[in-house]
Amino acid sequence: MIAIVESRADSASVHVCERLRELADWTEREDDARPAGDGGGTYYRLEDAELRSFDDLHLELERPAEAFDCDPELLVFASRHSGDTGALLTGHFTGSFGAAEFGGDDDSLAEACPNALARLLEAFETHAPEGYDVGMECTHHGPSDVGCPSLFAELGSDEPQWTDPDGAAAVARAILELRGVDAHRDRQVVGFGGNHYAPRFQRIVEETEWAVGHAAADWALESMGHPESHREVIERAFEASRAELAVLDGEWPVLEDVLDDLDRRIVGETWLRAVGDRPLELVGAVEDELGRVEDGVRFGDRREVSFVVRELPADLLETAQGIDPDRVRELVERHAVAFETENAGSRVGSRVALPDSGTKRELIEAVADVLEAKFERVALEDDAVVVEELAFDPDLARTLGVPEGPAFGALADGEAVTVDGERIDPDAVHRERDRRFEF
């Protein structure tokens, strides 16, 4: 069940709620037990939603969830957005990391609903009229005590948008799509730093499997003051977001120390993208046994929690990746639970986590197939991959009168040279030899 709050003091809120009442088949009801200005009087019900109106601005309300009969699991404030941002549909959570200048209490945060906000932004993208942008804001203003997880769904950013029927209908449709949506998902983070409009955290929400709960922008952290003396509100950000992990936008060394002391891990956007929707039990096991994502570990297609770490022959990997690096990575990803990378993640490293049901030999056989594009013969023995190659022979070159130096290099690279007027082709100074990649 979702509760929807209309503020009669907010023209955009009234406009959005008018569209809400037009877009669904509401049942009109009366509540004589509460004042009409406090959510009582006439209100509206669907099977999975309830809409009530209040005289005060949203940010001045205290525990508005208590006004609803539906025992809501999610509350949505249909609201205006004010700012110099043009036509904008936006969503955010409420509370204050420092002094509460606009409703609520100091150092107090309302219960967030990260999954619902992610779904709201997705619905905004679907329904936004031409010319409207979609944005995510940091946590700001009241109320800080709602009574259930909540968010603001806003139509902005000035009078032309507040009175725009298409913009109001877009917000109304997005709110209706939150019916039946869980407030939370099993992978959520808290954000610290960055702008009031939070493009990095919005990117995480829209492009990864992760949702973002409370977000303290740069200005909120500066308003809050020294993190050490505000540990309770920092910890509250995690509790109210049901999150264990933090993402930082910018450099906040003192905050990092406090988060470490609170046993809250800081991860980056790369970590979130690499982990994706993989079981967190698997991710923890990989980072314990193989290494951390921050150090270059990446995940393969296999998702067995039970795995063994094995060492692949580095010279075989280097040679195969010199031929077709994309193909080698594809093969390793297909066979492995996880693997090390090198060169800023561009090359596969030699240590891999392989499922118990697989073998290192199967992966080596697959990588050995890549060598066939360059070598005359590729064979797999019990303890080595053996290839036959044509190799430059300096002695042959000397017998043909080739001076050491640039001419040697050219012949080794497969280029013909001329010595005393005679052309010498690379084939004349190459011999067949076996090369072994032992494992």
Backbone torsions as a table, in degrees:
resi	resn	phi	psi	omega
1	MET	NA	138.4	174.8
2	ILE	-118.5	143.8	174.3
3	ALA	-104.6	138.6	179.7
4	ILE	-121.0	127.8	-177.1
5	VAL	-105.8	125.2	172.9
6	GLU	-106.1	132.9	175.0
7	SER	-107.2	119.9	178.4
8	ARG	-68.9	-16.9	178.7
9	ALA	-82.7	-2.4	-175.3
10	ASP	-122.1	107.4	-175.3
11	SER	-61.7	-36.2	179.0
12	ALA	-67.4	-38.1	177.6
13	SER	-61.5	-45.2	178.3
14	VAL	-60.8	-43.1	-178.6
15	HIS	-63.6	-46.1	179.0
16	VAL	-61.4	-42.8	-177.0
17	CYS	-71.2	-29.0	171.4
18	GLU	-61.1	-43.3	177.7
19	ARG	-65.7	-37.4	177.6
20	LEU	-58.7	-45.2	-177.7
21	ARG	-67.9	-26.2	178.5
22	GLU	-79.7	-30.0	-171.3
23	LEU	-85.8	-10.9	-178.1
24	ALA	-137.8	161.4	-176.7
25	ASP	-90.9	76.4	-177.0
26	TRP	-76.3	150.8	169.8
27	THR	-99.4	125.9	-179.9
28	GLU	-84.1	129.7	-178.5
29	ARG	-131.6	168.0	179.2
30	GLU	-123.2	138.5	175.8
31	ASP	-124.9	101.4	-178.8
32	ASP	-87.9	-4.0	-177.8
33	ALA	-82.2	-17.3	-179.4
34	ARG	-121.1	150.9	175.6
35	PRO	-62.5	148.1	-178.8
36	ALA	-63.3	-28.5	179.4
37	GLY	-82.2	-2.7	-177.8
38	ASP	-122.8	34.0	176.9
39	GLY	94.3	-4.2	179.5
40	GLY	-89.9	-162.7	-176.3
41	GLY	70.8	-140.8	-178.6
42	THR	-75.1	129.6	173.1
43	TYR	-139.0	176.7	-170.0
44	TYR	-132.1	141.5	-177.3
45	ARG	-130.1	140.9	161.2
46	LEU	-115.3	176.1	178.3
47	GLU	-60.5	-31.8	-174.0
48	ASP	-128.3	22.4	179.7
49	ALA	-157.2	154.1	177.2
50	GLU	-141.5	133.1	-176.7
51	LEU	-119.2	122.0	178.5
52	ARG	-129.5	153.8	-176.6
53	SER	-113.1	145.9	-178.8
54	PHE	-131.7	149.2	178.4
55	ASP	-75.2	-36.5	-174.4
56	ASP	-78.4	160.8	171.1
57	LEU	-63.3	151.2	-177.4
58	HIS	-54.0	-44.0	-172.6
59	LEU	-69.2	-10.6	179.0
60	GLU	-96.8	-4.1	-176.8
61	LEU	-78.1	147.2	175.6
62	GLU	-119.7	124.7	-179.5
63	ARG	45.6	54.8	-179.5
64	PRO	-63.1	-21.8	-179.9
65	ALA	-59.8	-25.7	-178.2
66	GLU	-69.6	-16.2	179.4
67	ALA	-77.6	-12.2	-173.3
68	PHE	-96.6	140.7	177.6
69	ASP	-80.0	-17.7	-168.6
70	CYS	-83.3	1.6	-177.2
71	ASP	49.7	65.0	-168.7
72	PRO	-66.6	145.7	172.2
73	GLU	-97.1	-10.6	179.7
74	LEU	-153.2	135.6	177.9
75	LEU	-122.2	134.6	-178.2
76	VAL	-118.7	125.6	172.4
77	PHE	-91.4	110.9	173.7
78	ALA	-79.4	117.5	-165.4
79	SER	-144.7	166.9	171.1
80	ARG	-89.4	158.0	169.5
81	HIS	-119.1	132.5	179.7
82	SER	-114.7	136.0	178.4
83	GLY	164.9	173.6	178.3
84	ASP	-93.3	53.9	-173.0
85	THR	-119.3	7.0	179.5
86	GLY	70.5	-163.4	-178.8
87	ALA	-69.5	118.6	-171.3
88	LEU	-149.1	132.3	168.9
89	LEU	-105.0	127.6	-173.0
90	THR	-143.5	159.2	178.0
91	GLY	-139.6	153.5	178.4
92	HIS	-166.6	170.5	175.0
93	PHE	-102.0	172.0	-172.3
94	THR	-123.5	158.6	179.7
95	GLY	134.9	-178.4	-177.2
96	SER	-137.2	129.0	174.2
97	PHE	-80.0	-15.7	176.8
98	GLY	-134.2	-132.7	179.7
99	ALA	-67.9	136.6	-179.7
100	ALA	-89.3	93.2	-178.2
101	GLU	-84.6	-20.4	-176.4
102	PHE	-133.4	73.0	176.5
103	GLY	84.6	155.9	179.5
104	GLY	79.3	-167.8	-176.6
105	ASP	-113.4	156.9	175.5
106	ASP	-60.0	144.1	174.3
107	ASP	49.2	45.6	-176.2
108	SER	-138.9	134.5	-175.5
109	LEU	-125.4	135.3	176.3
110	ALA	-73.6	161.9	176.2
111	GLU	-66.4	126.4	-179.5
112	ALA	-89.4	168.3	177.8
113	CYS	-139.4	74.6	-171.9
114	PRO	-57.6	-40.8	-179.2
115	ASN	-65.9	-39.6	179.8
116	ALA	-65.7	-38.1	178.2
117	LEU	-64.6	-40.7	177.7
118	ALA	-60.3	-42.3	179.0
119	ARG	-68.8	-35.2	178.0
120	LEU	-63.3	-46.5	179.8
121	LEU	-62.3	-38.0	177.4
122	GLU	-62.7	-42.9	178.9
123	ALA	-67.9	-37.3	175.1
124	PHE	-57.8	-44.8	179.9
125	GLU	-60.1	-35.0	-179.3
126	THR	-72.2	-41.3	-169.2
127	HIS	-102.7	-7.6	-175.5
128	ALA	-58.8	128.7	176.0
129	PRO	-65.6	163.2	177.9
130	GLU	-58.3	134.8	179.4
131	GLY	95.5	-9.6	178.9
132	TYR	-95.6	137.2	169.9
133	ASP	-94.9	164.4	176.4
134	VAL	-119.5	132.2	-177.4
135	GLY	-140.1	160.0	173.7
136	MET	-118.5	132.3	179.1
137	GLU	-105.9	162.3	174.4
138	CYS	-73.8	172.2	176.7
139	THR	-68.9	128.4	176.9
140	HIS	-162.1	157.5	179.9
141	HIS	54.1	173.1	-177.6
142	GLY	-82.1	177.6	0.1
143	PRO	-81.5	157.9	178.3
144	SER	-103.9	-4.0	176.0
145	ASP	-136.1	103.7	-174.5
146	VAL	-102.6	-36.2	-178.4
147	GLY	108.1	-8.5	174.7
148	CYS	-167.3	169.5	176.5
149	PRO	-57.6	139.8	-173.9
150	SER	-148.4	165.7	174.4
151	LEU	-154.1	161.6	172.2
152	PHE	-99.4	131.2	172.2
153	ALA	-112.8	114.0	-164.3
154	GLU	-121.0	145.6	175.3
155	LEU	-110.7	120.1	-176.6
156	GLY	-143.1	171.2	20.7
157	SER	-132.0	11.0	-179.1
158	ASP	-155.4	-177.6	-173.0
159	GLU	-51.4	-42.5	179.6
160	PRO	-58.6	-34.2	178.1
161	GLN	-81.0	-36.3	-178.5
162	TRP	-63.0	-26.1	179.4
163	THR	-103.5	7.1	-177.5
164	ASP	-82.0	115.5	-179.1
165	PRO	-63.1	-33.6	179.4
166	ASP	-69.4	-42.0	177.5
167	GLY	-64.0	-42.7	178.9
168	ALA	-63.6	-40.0	179.4
169	ALA	-65.9	-35.5	178.8
170	ALA	-63.7	-44.7	178.0
171	VAL	-64.7	-41.5	-179.8
172	ALA	-62.2	-44.6	179.7
173	ARG	-63.7	-40.2	179.4
174	ALA	-64.3	-40.4	178.1
175	ILE	-63.0	-43.9	-180.0
176	LEU	-62.3	-29.4	178.7
177	GLU	-74.0	-7.1	176.2
178	LEU	-83.3	-7.1	176.9
179	ARG	-62.9	130.7	-179.8
180	GLY	80.2	2.4	-179.4
181	VAL	-90.4	130.9	176.9
182	ASP	-68.1	146.2	177.7
183	ALA	-67.9	-29.8	-172.2
184	HIS	-128.7	161.7	169.0
185	ARG	-129.2	176.5	-172.5
186	ASP	-85.3	3.8	176.4
187	ARG	-140.1	105.4	-175.1
188	GLN	-139.5	149.3	-179.7
189	VAL	-131.5	162.6	171.1
190	VAL	-106.1	140.9	-178.5
191	GLY	-107.8	140.3	176.0
192	PHE	-131.8	133.5	176.8
193	GLY	93.8	177.3	178.5
194	GLY	89.5	-170.9	-175.2
195	ASN	-82.9	166.9	173.6
196	HIS	-59.0	-47.4	170.7
197	TYR	-86.5	121.9	-161.0
198	ALA	-104.5	76.5	-175.8
199	PRO	-63.1	-35.2	-179.2
200	ARG	-67.0	-45.5	-179.3
201	PHE	-69.8	-33.9	175.2
202	GLN	-64.6	-38.8	177.6
203	ARG	-62.4	-40.9	177.6
204	ILE	-61.1	-45.1	-178.8
205	VAL	-62.5	-42.5	-172.1
206	GLU	-86.2	-20.9	-171.6
207	GLU	-118.6	-2.8	179.7
208	THR	-127.8	178.7	177.8
209	GLU	-82.4	1.6	-172.8
210	TRP	-102.9	146.5	173.6
211	ALA	-109.0	155.4	-178.8
212	VAL	-113.5	128.0	176.5
213	GLY	-88.2	-131.2	-178.8
214	HIS	-60.1	142.0	179.3
215	ALA	-131.4	119.6	177.6
216	ALA	-98.9	107.4	179.8
217	ALA	-69.5	170.7	178.8
218	ASP	-51.1	-46.7	-176.1
219	TRP	-65.6	-33.9	179.4
220	ALA	-69.2	-40.0	177.4
221	LEU	-65.5	-39.3	178.2
222	GLU	-67.1	-37.9	177.3
223	SER	-67.2	-35.6	-178.4
224	MET	-64.1	-40.2	-177.3
225	GLY	97.8	-164.1	-173.6
226	HIS	-59.5	125.2	-177.4
227	PRO	-57.2	-33.3	-177.2
228	GLU	-61.4	-34.6	-179.0
229	SER	-89.9	3.0	178.3
230	HIS	-128.4	37.1	-179.3
231	ARG	-60.5	-34.8	-175.8
232	GLU	-65.9	-41.9	-179.6
233	VAL	-72.2	-32.9	175.5
234	ILE	-63.5	-46.1	178.1
235	GLU	-64.8	-36.6	178.6
236	ARG	-61.9	-34.3	179.1
237	ALA	-58.4	-39.0	178.7
238	PHE	-72.7	-44.0	-179.1
239	GLU	-63.2	-45.4	-177.8
240	ALA	-71.2	-17.6	178.4
241	SER	-100.6	-7.3	-173.2
242	ARG	51.5	52.2	-177.5
243	ALA	-129.0	153.8	176.9
244	GLU	-112.7	-20.3	-171.9
245	LEU	-110.5	153.5	177.6
246	ALA	-121.5	145.8	170.9
247	VAL	-119.8	129.6	-179.9
248	LEU	-107.1	134.2	173.2
249	ASP	-109.5	101.7	-176.4
250	GLY	107.8	-178.4	-177.4
251	GLU	-101.9	118.0	179.9
252	TRP	-137.1	72.5	-172.8
253	PRO	-59.9	-40.2	180.0
254	VAL	-67.0	-41.7	176.6
255	LEU	-61.6	-40.6	178.1
256	GLU	-58.8	-41.5	178.6
257	ASP	-62.7	-42.3	-180.0
258	VAL	-66.3	-43.0	178.8
259	LEU	-61.9	-40.2	177.1
260	ASP	-62.8	-42.3	179.0
261	ASP	-65.5	-31.0	177.7
262	LEU	-83.7	3.1	179.9
263	ASP	61.7	38.5	176.1
264	ARG	-108.6	116.1	-176.6
265	ARG	-74.9	138.4	174.6
266	ILE	-97.2	126.8	177.4
267	VAL	-125.0	161.4	179.5
268	GLY	-105.9	174.3	179.0
269	GLU	-61.9	-34.9	177.7
270	THR	-61.4	-42.4	178.9
271	TRP	-60.2	-47.0	-177.8
272	LEU	-61.8	-41.7	-179.7
273	ARG	-69.2	-39.9	-179.3
274	ALA	-66.4	-40.9	-178.5
275	VAL	-71.2	-43.2	178.6
276	GLY	56.3	-130.7	-178.8
277	ASP	-100.6	18.0	-179.6
278	ARG	-67.7	147.7	178.5
279	PRO	-55.8	131.4	-177.3
280	LEU	-67.0	-24.5	173.8
281	GLU	-62.4	-42.1	178.2
282	LEU	-64.9	-44.1	-178.6
283	VAL	-60.2	-44.2	179.2
284	GLY	-62.5	-41.5	-179.9
285	ALA	-65.6	-42.0	179.0
286	VAL	-62.5	-45.0	-178.0
287	GLU	-68.8	-27.5	175.9
288	ASP	-73.1	-39.0	-170.8
289	GLU	-97.0	-34.6	-173.1
290	LEU	-108.4	-41.4	-178.0
291	GLY	146.6	169.7	-174.9
292	ARG	-88.8	152.8	177.3
293	VAL	-58.8	-39.0	179.6
294	GLU	-60.4	-23.7	-179.7
295	ASP	-94.7	6.7	174.4
296	GLY	111.0	-2.0	177.9
297	VAL	-69.5	137.1	176.7
298	ARG	-129.4	163.3	-173.5
299	PHE	-104.7	146.6	176.5
300	GLY	-97.4	-167.6	-177.0
301	ASP	-81.2	-23.2	-178.9
302	ARG	-77.1	142.9	-173.6
303	ARG	-125.7	21.7	177.1
304	GLU	-69.8	131.6	177.1
305	VAL	-73.3	-26.8	177.9
306	SER	-90.3	115.4	-176.5
307	PHE	-149.3	169.0	174.8
308	VAL	-128.5	145.8	178.9
309	VAL	-92.5	127.3	-178.1
310	ARG	-127.5	158.5	179.4
311	GLU	-106.8	122.5	175.1
312	LEU	-90.0	152.0	178.5
313	PRO	-63.1	117.7	-174.7
314	ALA	-62.2	-38.6	-178.1
315	ASP	-68.7	-32.9	176.0
316	LEU	-65.9	-45.9	179.2
317	LEU	-62.1	-43.5	-179.1
318	GLU	-61.2	-44.0	-179.2
319	THR	-67.0	-45.1	-179.1
320	ALA	-64.6	-40.1	179.8
321	GLN	-71.3	-24.4	173.1
322	GLY	-67.9	-23.9	179.0
323	ILE	-87.9	-50.1	-176.3
324	ASP	-153.8	84.5	-176.3
325	PRO	-63.3	-35.9	-179.5
326	ASP	-65.5	-40.1	179.8
327	ARG	-66.7	-40.7	179.0
328	VAL	-62.1	-45.1	-179.8
329	ARG	-63.2	-40.7	178.4
330	GLU	-59.8	-42.2	-179.7
331	LEU	-66.8	-43.3	179.5
332	VAL	-65.0	-43.1	178.4
333	GLU	-60.5	-38.6	-177.8
334	ARG	-66.9	-35.3	-173.8
335	HIS	-94.6	-22.6	-166.9
336	ALA	-105.6	153.9	167.8
337	VAL	-76.7	-40.7	178.7
338	ALA	-160.7	167.0	-178.5
339	PHE	-158.5	155.3	174.4
340	GLU	-77.6	155.1	171.6
341	THR	-129.3	162.6	179.2
342	GLU	-132.4	173.7	177.5
343	ASN	52.3	55.1	178.5
344	ALA	58.3	34.0	175.6
345	GLY	87.2	0.2	-175.4
346	SER	-82.6	-19.8	-178.4
347	ARG	-125.3	147.1	177.0
348	VAL	-74.0	134.3	175.0
349	GLY	-87.6	178.9	-171.3
350	SER	-86.5	-19.5	-178.1
351	ARG	-94.2	130.5	-178.4
352	VAL	-134.0	150.9	172.2
353	ALA	-101.0	114.3	-176.8
354	LEU	-110.0	141.0	178.6
355	PRO	-62.1	149.6	179.7
356	ASP	-57.0	-29.3	-177.2
357	SER	-77.2	-12.3	179.8
358	GLY	-106.0	176.8	179.0
359	THR	-132.6	154.8	176.2
360	LYS	-61.9	-35.6	-177.1
361	ARG	-61.9	-38.0	179.1
362	GLU	-59.7	-42.1	179.4
363	LEU	-69.6	-40.2	178.7
364	ILE	-62.5	-40.7	176.9
365	GLU	-58.8	-42.2	-179.0
366	ALA	-65.8	-43.2	179.5
367	VAL	-66.8	-36.1	179.6
368	ALA	-61.4	-31.1	178.6
369	ASP	-60.9	-29.0	179.7
370	VAL	-64.2	-30.9	-177.1
371	LEU	-66.4	-20.1	-176.5
372	GLU	-64.9	-18.8	178.6
373	ALA	-71.9	-15.4	-176.4
374	LYS	-120.1	-34.1	-171.8
375	PHE	-102.7	150.3	-177.9
376	GLU	-65.1	-39.1	-176.8
377	ARG	-143.1	138.2	177.0
378	VAL	-130.0	123.5	-179.1
379	ALA	-130.8	145.5	178.9
380	LEU	-108.6	116.4	175.8
381	GLU	-99.3	-176.6	-177.8
382	ASP	-62.2	-34.5	-173.7
383	ASP	-131.0	15.6	-177.7
384	ALA	-164.5	153.9	165.4
385	VAL	-97.5	126.6	-176.7
386	VAL	-115.3	128.8	178.8
387	VAL	-122.9	152.2	175.4
388	GLU	-106.3	126.6	-177.0
389	GLU	-136.2	157.6	171.2
390	LEU	-90.7	121.7	-176.6
391	ALA	-119.4	142.5	177.4
392	PHE	-63.5	131.0	-178.7
393	ASP	-113.4	106.5	-178.1
394	PRO	-59.4	-34.3	-178.8
395	ASP	-63.8	-41.8	176.8
396	LEU	-60.9	-40.6	-179.7
397	ALA	-64.1	-41.3	-179.9
398	ARG	-63.8	-40.4	-178.8
399	THR	-64.5	-22.9	178.5
400	LEU	-93.7	8.1	174.5
401	GLY	82.4	15.8	179.7
402	VAL	-78.8	122.7	178.9
403	PRO	-73.1	145.3	176.7
404	GLU	-66.5	148.3	-178.9
405	GLY	128.9	-141.9	-176.5
406	PRO	-58.1	-33.7	-179.3
407	ALA	-65.0	-39.3	175.8
408	PHE	-58.5	-45.8	-178.1
409	GLY	-63.4	-40.7	180.0
410	ALA	-63.7	-45.6	178.7
411	LEU	-63.1	-40.6	179.0
412	ALA	-62.7	-30.9	179.5
413	ASP	-86.0	4.4	177.0
414	GLY	88.6	18.6	179.7
415	GLU	-106.6	141.7	176.3
416	ALA	-75.1	151.5	176.9
417	VAL	-130.5	164.7	177.3
418	THR	-119.1	126.7	-179.7
419	VAL	-126.1	120.8	-179.4
420	ASP	51.4	40.6	177.2
421	GLY	82.3	-3.7	-179.7
422	GLU	-101.5	132.6	176.0
423	ARG	-81.9	129.9	177.5
424	ILE	-118.3	118.6	-179.9
425	ASP	-84.8	153.8	180.0
426	PRO	-57.9	-35.5	-177.8
427	ASP	-59.3	-27.9	-176.2
428	ALA	-72.8	-17.7	-176.3
429	VAL	-122.3	22.8	176.0
430	HIS	-118.1	144.2	175.9
431	ARG	-123.8	151.2	173.0
432	GLU	-74.7	138.8	175.5
433	ARG	-150.5	156.7	176.6
434	ASP	-91.9	140.6	175.8
435	ARG	-125.3	132.9	-174.8
436	ARG	-111.8	134.6	171.7
437	PHE	-112.7	97.1	-172.9
438	GLU	-81.5	147.1	175.4
439	PHE	-142.5	NA	NA
